[in-house]
Amino acid sequence: MPALPPDADLTICFAHAAYQLQDEFKTRGHAAKSFEVRSLDEFKARAAEADVVVVSGLWRNELLSTCPKLRFVQSISAGTDQYDKSAFAAAGVRLASAQGANERAVSEHAMALILGLTRQIHLARDNQTAKSWRPMIGDRARREDELDGKTLVIVGLGRIGLRLANLAKAFGLRVVGIRRSPGPQAGVDAIVHPDKLHDALAGADIVALTCPLTPETEGLIEARALAAMKPTALLINVARGKVVDEQALAAALKEGRIAGAGLDTFHEEPLPASSPFWAMPQVIVTPHSAGETRAYEGNVVDVLIENLERLARDEAALRNQIV
């Protein structure tokens, strides 16, 4: 693969609708030139100027054929399902993810959704908006709940899943992890192979999805998986929307076959106004914001700088290398 030009001749395009990545990059004193775009149209118009692109949701694979200078794409996200890896390899363009940049944020967000649902914080906020003081509840099944002694099943024991496991242990949860490789793991009480997923779901009080989107995980939580869960169980999705069959999930929630859901990702984003999830009182919807914190730009630029240095040294391996 062709080497990058020297730093002083290098041009980097930062492409994101909101993140202040160029500002963060400028604080690092790097010699490269850079520019920032905020929309897909602007990105398509200027991407050919760049040797390096830092991007996520605005990426389109056809840009590989229209950007002859492009040598490296640093993804802003940990997920990389939007990139055609074989096309990158054929074009001689390197690709790396931002895996690890959001592991603290996403795991904490998952824990916040778990706590929000069990402590009914979303309902309290609705009551606050309505200026309604909720009376004490006689029906124990309708009250807030406690986590100690309950079972959390984590589907995907990467960095995010393992950090969530450690957070969960602090609340007294029993943690079961779903992964292909056997063997003990600190902070996890049991490891279950994906072939036994439905058995694990049957024992779960909470199911958290922290897995990448792959052919194996797409549609993983469908009608049969939901049917295996307890009617008192909660589903947390901080993975990708397509890991869940949304139609089956909506039906299970509407019919009371599971108790609630905390959802950060969806098949279509922004979530359409027609989605049934908006109006469900047992659902917390967040706008794919699990990884978005005040520290995120710095975390991503840390990965970018390290990869630029590796490329400048003509190293074969990148941090979080995909291609």
N, C-alpha and C positions, 0 to 999 in steps of 0.2 A: 504494500500500500504506500502511495507517495507520502513523503514526510510533510509536516507543517512548515510554512515559511518561518523565518526568524520572528521573534516576538514583536519587534518594531514594525514588521510588515504584515502582521497578522490582523485579520478583521473578524470580530465576533458579533453575531447577531443574537440579542436576547429577545425572545418572542413569548410574551405572556400578557394576558388581558389586564392583570392587576399587579403582579409582584414587582418589587423595586430591585430587580437583579442587577441592572447596570449600575445603579447607585452603589450597591454593595461591592460590585467588582472594582469600581473606581477607588474605593478605600484601600484596596490591596496593593496599589502602586505598580500594577502590571503594565508592561510597555505596549500591549496590544491596543489597537483602535477598536471601538465598539459603537454599536447603535442599538436602539430598542424599538420594537414595534408592538402595537397593542391589538391589532385585528388581523384576521386571516387575509383580507385583501392587501393590507399593508405588508404583511409577511411575504405573501406570494410575489409582490412587486419588488421587494428588496432582498430576498433570500439569496439571490445569485451573487450578491456583493460579498458574501461571508465565506470565510474558510472554516469557521466553527459556528454552529448554531446551538443555542441553549433553549430548549423548547419542551413542550409536552402536548397539551390539548390542541394547539394550533398546527401540529405537524400533519403533513399530507405526503404520502409515499411518492407521489408523482414528482415531488421536488428533487428527487435524486437525479432525474433526467434533465432538469432545467437549471441545475446549480453546479457548473463544471468545477468551481473552486472548492466546493465543499469537501472537507477531509474528515470532520469529526462532528458528531451530534452528541451533546451532553443532555440527556433527558432530565427534566426537572422533577419527574415523578419516579417512584420506585417501580411502578407497573410499566411494562413496555409492550403491551399487547397491540398498541397502535402502530408499531413499527414493523415493516416487512423485513425480517432479518436476512432472508436469502437475497433480497434486492440490495440491501446494504453491502453484503459480502460481494455480490457481483459488481457493484459500483466502486468497491474499494474504499468505502466510507466506514470509519470506526463508529461504534455506538456504545455508550455506557449509561447506566441508570443512576438514579440518586438514592439507591437503596441505603437505608441507614440514616438518611437525612431527616426522616420523619418518624422514626421508630418510637421515640418518646412521645411525640404529639399524637400519633394514631393510637398507641396503646392506652394513653391517658384518656383519649376521646372515647374509646371503647368502654373503659372503666366508668367514665362519666355517664354514658348511656345506660350502663347496667345500674348504676346508683340512681340515676334519674327515674328510671322505670320502677325500680323496687321501692324507692321513697316517694314516688308519684310527684316529683318536682314539677313536671309539665302540667299536671292537673292543678297544682297549687298556683302556678303562674296564670292559668286560665281563670281561676277563682279570683286572683288578685286583679286581673284586668276587669273582671265583672264586679269587683268590690263585694265579693260574696265570701262570708266567713263560713267555711265548711263545718258542720256540726260533727260531734263524735260519731263514729260508725259502729253499730252493733254487729253487723255482718262481718265476721273475721276475714272471710275470703276477699272482701273489698278493701281491707286496710292496707297500709304500707307494710312492707315485708323486711326481713333481716336476711343477710347473706351468710352468716356463719353456719357452716355445716352443709351448705348446698353444693351442688356439683356444676362446675363450669366445663363445658366441652369446647376446646379451641381447635378449629379446623385450619391447620396451617401453622407449623411451629418454626417459622422463620424468626427474624429479629423482633418483629412486632408481636407475634404470638408468644414468644418466650418472655418478652418484657411484660405483656399482659398477664401471663401466668404468675410472674413474680408480684405484680400489683395485687392480683386476686388472692394470693396466699396471705397478704397482709389483712384481708377482710375475712379470713377463715374459710375460704372456698376450697373445696376439693377440685383439683384440676386434672382433666383428662385431655391429652393431646392427640390429634389425628395426624399421623405422618407415616410415610412408607418405611423409613429406616427404624428398626427396633432398637431397644436398649434404653437404659435409664437416662433421665434428663433432669437436672437440678430445677426445682420449682414445679415439677410436674409429677403427679401421683401415679399416673398410668399412661402408657403409650398404646394407641390402638391403630392398627393398619386400616387404610381407607376401605378395604373390603368389609370391615366390620362397622362401618359408619353408622348404619341404622341401629345396630345394637347399642352403640354409644349414645346415640340421640335419645333412645328410649329411657336412659338413665339420667338425662341432663335436666337440670333446672334452668340453665342458661346455655345457649349455643352462640359462640362468637366466631365469625368468619374473618380470618386474617390471611387467607391464602391468595396467591396470585391468580389471575385469570388465565387458564390454560385449556386445551381441549378436554382435559380430564375434569376440570372444575367447573366448566361452563354448564349451567343448569344443574349443578350438584344438589342444591336444595330445591327439590321439586315436590310434587304431590306426595309421593311415597315417603320421602324423607320427612316431610312435615307431618304425615300421618303417624310416623314413628315417635314423634315428640309427645310429651305430656301436655294435657290441656292447660296446665299451669306454667308451662315453659315460656321463656323469652328467647327471641332471636335478635342478635346484634350483627349488623353487616357493615364492617369498615374495610371490606375487600373491594370487589368490583360488583356493580349491579347485576351483571349477567351470571354471576355465581348462583343467583336466586331466580326461580321461576316466579315472576311477580304476580301473575294471574293466580297461581296456586297459593301464594302467600296471602294475597288479598282475600281469597275465599276462606282460607284457614282462620284468618283473623276475624272476618265477618261472622263466621259460624262458631266462633269460640273454641276452635280445635287447638289453638295455642293462645297464650294470654296476652302477648304484646310483642312489639318489635321496636328496635332502635336502628334506624336506617340512614346511612350517610351516602350511599351510592345507589344508582338507579340505571335502568336500561337506557332511558332518555334523560339527558341533563341539559338545561334545567328541567326539573320535574314538571310535567305539564299540569295545568290547572285541573284537568279532567281526572288526574290520578286519584283513586279512592283513598290513598294513604294520607292525604292532607286532612281529611275530615274524621279520621279514626282516632278516638280519644285514647286508645291503648297503644298508639304509635308515636314515637318521637322522630321527626324528620329533620335532618341537618343537611346543608347544601354542599355535600362533598367537601367539607371543611375540616375533616379530621386531621389532616396533615398541615393545616394552615396556622402557623403561630408567628409571633414576632421574631422568632429565631430562624425562620425557615430560609430566607434568602442567604443568611450567613452559612447555614449548613450546606446548601446547594453549592454555593460558590467555593466552599472548602473542597468539595469533591471536584469541581471544575478545575480549580487551580492545581490540585494534585495531578489530574489527568493531563493538563497542559504541560506540566513539568515532565511527566513520563513520556509524552509524545515528543517533546523537545529533545529528550535523551534517546529517542528512537527505541523505547522499551516495547517489548512484545505485549506485555500485560498491562491493562488499565485497571483502575479501581472500579469495581462493579461492571466489569466488561461484559457486554452482550455480543458484540461483533468485533 
